[in-house]
Amino acid sequence: MVTIPLQAIVMLWGLITLYKDNFMLQTILIFAASLISFNS
């Protein structure tokens, strides 16, 4: 299991709060998943 830094979680939460649009949310989640996969 990949450990996600608290900073990344806070940053993601901030982005999600700013962009409460479904399309934007999906884009952010996909982007985050890509970064996490890339860093592992």
BAMARNU-440135 format. One record per atom (N, C-alpha, C, O): z negated, y negated, x negated; atom name; residue number from 1; residue in three letters. Coordinates in steps of 0.2 Angstrom, whole numbers, m for minus. Atoms other than C-alpha are relative to their C-alpha. Example, Ala and Ser with C-alpha at 12.3 -4.5 7.8 and 13.67 -1.06 7.14 Angstrom:
@Z=0, Y=6, X=m4, a=N, k=1, r=ALA;
@Z=m39, Y=22, X=m62, a=CA, k=1, r=ALA;
@Z=0, Y=m6, X=m4, a=C, k=1, r=ALA;
@Z=m3, Y=m5, X=m9, a=O, k=1, r=ALA;
@Z=1, Y=6, X=4, a=N, k=2, r=SER;
@Z=m36, Y=5, X=m68, a=CA, k=2, r=SER;
@Z=m3, Y=m5, X=4, a=C, k=2, r=SER;
@Z=m4, Y=m11, X=1, a=O, k=2, r=SER;
***
This chain:
@Z=0, Y=6, X=m4, a=N, k=1, r=MET;
@Z=0, Y=0, X=0, a=CA, k=1, r=MET;
@Z=0, Y=m6, X=m4, a=C, k=1, r=MET;
@Z=m4, Y=m7, X=m9, a=O, k=1, r=MET;
@Z=m1, Y=6, X=4, a=N, k=2, r=VAL;
@Z=5, Y=m17, X=m7, a=CA, k=2, r=VAL;
@Z=m5, Y=m5, X=3, a=C, k=2, r=VAL;
@Z=m6, Y=m7, X=8, a=O, k=2, r=VAL;
@Z=5, Y=5, X=m1, a=N, k=3, r=THR;
@Z=m9, Y=m30, X=m8, a=CA, k=3, r=THR;
@Z=3, Y=m7, X=0, a=C, k=3, r=THR;
@Z=7, Y=m9, X=m5, a=O, k=3, r=THR;
@Z=m3, Y=7, X=0, a=N, k=4, r=ILE;
@Z=m4, Y=m47, X=m2, a=CA, k=4, r=ILE;
@Z=m5, Y=m5, X=m2, a=C, k=4, r=ILE;
@Z=m11, Y=m5, X=1, a=O, k=4, r=ILE;
@Z=4, Y=5, X=2, a=N, k=5, r=PRO;
@Z=m12, Y=m62, X=m10, a=CA, k=5, r=PRO;
@Z=m2, Y=m4, X=6, a=C, k=5, r=PRO;
@Z=2, Y=m6, X=10, a=O, k=5, r=PRO;
@Z=2, Y=5, X=m5, a=N, k=6, r=LEU;
@Z=m23, Y=m73, X=1, a=CA, k=6, r=LEU;
@Z=4, Y=m6, X=1, a=C, k=6, r=LEU;
@Z=5, Y=m9, X=7, a=O, k=6, r=LEU;
@Z=m4, Y=6, X=0, a=N, k=7, r=GLN;
@Z=m13, Y=m88, X=m4, a=CA, k=7, r=GLN;
@Z=6, Y=1, X=4, a=C, k=7, r=GLN;
@Z=9, Y=m3, X=8, a=O, k=7, r=GLN;
@Z=m6, Y=m1, X=m4, a=N, k=8, r=ALA;
@Z=3, Y=m80, X=3, a=CA, k=8, r=ALA;
@Z=m1, Y=1, X=7, a=C, k=8, r=ALA;
@Z=3, Y=m2, X=11, a=O, k=8, r=ALA;
@Z=1, Y=m1, X=m7, a=N, k=9, r=ILE;
@Z=m5, Y=m75, X=19, a=CA, k=9, r=ILE;
@Z=m2, Y=m7, X=3, a=C, k=9, r=ILE;
@Z=1, Y=m9, X=9, a=O, k=9, r=ILE;
@Z=2, Y=6, X=m2, a=N, k=10, r=VAL;
@Z=m12, Y=m93, X=21, a=CA, k=10, r=VAL;
@Z=7, Y=m4, X=1, a=C, k=10, r=VAL;
@Z=8, Y=m8, X=6, a=O, k=10, r=VAL;
@Z=m6, Y=3, X=0, a=N, k=11, r=MET;
@Z=5, Y=m100, X=17, a=CA, k=11, r=MET;
@Z=5, Y=2, X=6, a=C, k=11, r=MET;
@Z=8, Y=m2, X=9, a=O, k=11, r=MET;
@Z=m4, Y=m2, X=m5, a=N, k=12, r=LEU;
@Z=14, Y=m89, X=29, a=CA, k=12, r=LEU;
@Z=m3, Y=m2, X=7, a=C, k=12, r=LEU;
@Z=1, Y=m4, X=11, a=O, k=12, r=LEU;
@Z=3, Y=2, X=m6, a=N, k=13, r=TRP;
@Z=2, Y=m93, X=43, a=CA, k=13, r=TRP;
@Z=1, Y=m7, X=1, a=C, k=13, r=TRP;
@Z=3, Y=m9, X=7, a=O, k=13, r=TRP;
@Z=m2, Y=7, X=m1, a=N, k=14, r=GLY;
@Z=5, Y=m111, X=40, a=CA, k=14, r=GLY;
@Z=7, Y=m1, X=2, a=C, k=14, r=GLY;
@Z=9, Y=m5, X=6, a=O, k=14, r=GLY;
@Z=m7, Y=1, X=m2, a=N, k=15, r=LEU;
@Z=24, Y=m109, X=41, a=CA, k=15, r=LEU;
@Z=1, Y=2, X=7, a=C, k=15, r=LEU;
@Z=4, Y=m1, X=11, a=O, k=15, r=LEU;
@Z=m1, Y=m3, X=m7, a=N, k=16, r=ILE;
@Z=22, Y=m98, X=57, a=CA, k=16, r=ILE;
@Z=m3, Y=m5, X=5, a=C, k=16, r=ILE;
@Z=0, Y=m6, X=10, a=O, k=16, r=ILE;
@Z=3, Y=5, X=m5, a=N, k=17, r=THR;
@Z=11, Y=m112, X=65, a=CA, k=17, r=THR;
@Z=5, Y=m6, X=0, a=C, k=17, r=THR;
@Z=5, Y=m9, X=6, a=O, k=17, r=THR;
@Z=m5, Y=5, X=0, a=N, k=18, r=LEU;
@Z=24, Y=m125, X=60, a=CA, k=18, r=LEU;
@Z=6, Y=2, X=4, a=C, k=18, r=LEU;
@Z=8, Y=m2, X=8, a=O, k=18, r=LEU;
@Z=m6, Y=m2, X=m4, a=N, k=19, r=TYR;
@Z=38, Y=m115, X=67, a=CA, k=19, r=TYR;
@Z=m1, Y=5, X=5, a=C, k=19, r=TYR;
@Z=m1, Y=11, X=3, a=O, k=19, r=TYR;
@Z=2, Y=m5, X=m5, a=N, k=20, r=LYS;
@Z=33, Y=m106, X=83, a=CA, k=20, r=LYS;
@Z=7, Y=2, X=4, a=C, k=20, r=LYS;
@Z=6, Y=4, X=9, a=O, k=20, r=LYS;
@Z=m6, Y=m2, X=m4, a=N, k=21, r=ASP;
@Z=51, Y=m102, X=87, a=CA, k=21, r=ASP;
@Z=2, Y=7, X=m3, a=C, k=21, r=ASP;
@Z=1, Y=9, X=m8, a=O, k=21, r=ASP;
@Z=0, Y=m7, X=1, a=N, k=22, r=ASN;
@Z=55, Y=m84, X=88, a=CA, k=22, r=ASN;
@Z=5, Y=2, X=m6, a=C, k=22, r=ASN;
@Z=4, Y=6, X=m10, a=O, k=22, r=ASN;
@Z=m5, Y=m2, X=5, a=N, k=23, r=PHE;
@Z=71, Y=m84, X=77, a=CA, k=23, r=PHE;
@Z=m3, Y=m2, X=m7, a=C, k=23, r=PHE;
@Z=m2, Y=2, X=m12, a=O, k=23, r=PHE;
@Z=3, Y=2, X=6, a=N, k=24, r=MET;
@Z=62, Y=m94, X=64, a=CA, k=24, r=MET;
@Z=m6, Y=5, X=m3, a=C, k=24, r=MET;
@Z=m6, Y=6, X=m9, a=O, k=24, r=MET;
@Z=5, Y=m5, X=2, a=N, k=25, r=LEU;
@Z=47, Y=m82, X=64, a=CA, k=25, r=LEU;
@Z=3, Y=6, X=m3, a=C, k=25, r=LEU;
@Z=0, Y=8, X=m8, a=O, k=25, r=LEU;
@Z=m3, Y=m6, X=2, a=N, k=26, r=GLN;
@Z=58, Y=m67, X=62, a=CA, k=26, r=GLN;
@Z=3, Y=m1, X=m7, a=C, k=26, r=GLN;
@Z=2, Y=3, X=m11, a=O, k=26, r=GLN;
@Z=m3, Y=2, X=7, a=N, k=27, r=THR;
@Z=67, Y=m76, X=47, a=CA, k=27, r=THR;
@Z=m6, Y=0, X=m5, a=C, k=27, r=THR;
@Z=m5, Y=3, X=m10, a=O, k=27, r=THR;
@Z=6, Y=1, X=5, a=N, k=28, r=ILE;
@Z=50, Y=m80, X=39, a=CA, k=28, r=ILE;
@Z=m3, Y=7, X=m2, a=C, k=28, r=ILE;
@Z=m4, Y=9, X=m7, a=O, k=28, r=ILE;
@Z=3, Y=m7, X=1, a=N, k=29, r=LEU;
@Z=44, Y=m62, X=41, a=CA, k=29, r=LEU;
@Z=4, Y=4, X=m4, a=C, k=29, r=LEU;
@Z=2, Y=8, X=m8, a=O, k=29, r=LEU;
@Z=m5, Y=m4, X=4, a=N, k=30, r=ILE;
@Z=60, Y=m54, X=34, a=CA, k=30, r=ILE;
@Z=0, Y=m3, X=m7, a=C, k=30, r=ILE;
@Z=0, Y=1, X=m12, a=O, k=30, r=ILE;
@Z=0, Y=3, X=6, a=N, k=31, r=PHE;
@Z=59, Y=m66, X=20, a=CA, k=31, r=PHE;
@Z=m6, Y=2, X=m4, a=C, k=31, r=PHE;
@Z=m6, Y=3, X=m10, a=O, k=31, r=PHE;
@Z=6, Y=m2, X=3, a=N, k=32, r=ALA;
@Z=41, Y=m62, X=16, a=CA, k=32, r=ALA;
@Z=0, Y=7, X=m2, a=C, k=32, r=ALA;
@Z=m2, Y=9, X=m7, a=O, k=32, r=ALA;
@Z=0, Y=m7, X=2, a=N, k=33, r=ALA;
@Z=44, Y=m44, X=17, a=CA, k=33, r=ALA;
@Z=5, Y=1, X=m6, a=C, k=33, r=ALA;
@Z=3, Y=6, X=m10, a=O, k=33, r=ALA;
@Z=m4, Y=0, X=6, a=N, k=34, r=SER;
@Z=58, Y=m46, X=5, a=CA, k=34, r=SER;
@Z=m3, Y=m2, X=m6, a=C, k=34, r=SER;
@Z=m2, Y=2, X=m12, a=O, k=34, r=SER;
@Z=4, Y=2, X=6, a=N, k=35, r=LEU;
@Z=47, Y=m55, X=m7, a=CA, k=35, r=LEU;
@Z=m5, Y=5, X=m2, a=C, k=35, r=LEU;
@Z=m5, Y=6, X=m8, a=O, k=35, r=LEU;
@Z=6, Y=m5, X=2, a=N, k=36, r=ILE;
@Z=33, Y=m43, X=m6, a=CA, k=36, r=ILE;
@Z=4, Y=7, X=m3, a=C, k=36, r=ILE;
@Z=1, Y=10, X=m7, a=O, k=36, r=ILE;
@Z=m4, Y=m6, X=3, a=N, k=37, r=SER;
@Z=46, Y=m28, X=m9, a=CA, k=37, r=SER;
@Z=2, Y=m1, X=m7, a=C, k=37, r=SER;
@Z=2, Y=3, X=m11, a=O, k=37, r=SER;
@Z=m2, Y=2, X=6, a=N, k=38, r=PHE;
@Z=53, Y=m37, X=m23, a=CA, k=38, r=PHE;
@Z=m5, Y=0, X=m6, a=C, k=38, r=PHE;
@Z=m4, Y=2, X=m11, a=O, k=38, r=PHE;
@Z=5, Y=1, X=5, a=N, k=39, r=ASN;
@Z=37, Y=m41, X=m32, a=CA, k=39, r=ASN;
@Z=m4, Y=7, X=m1, a=C, k=39, r=ASN;
@Z=m7, Y=7, X=m6, a=O, k=39, r=ASN;
@Z=4, Y=m6, X=1, a=N, k=40, r=SER;
@Z=30, Y=m23, X=m30, a=CA, k=40, r=SER;
@Z=4, Y=5, X=m5, a=C, k=40, r=SER;
@Z=1, Y=10, X=m7, a=O, k=40, r=SER;
***
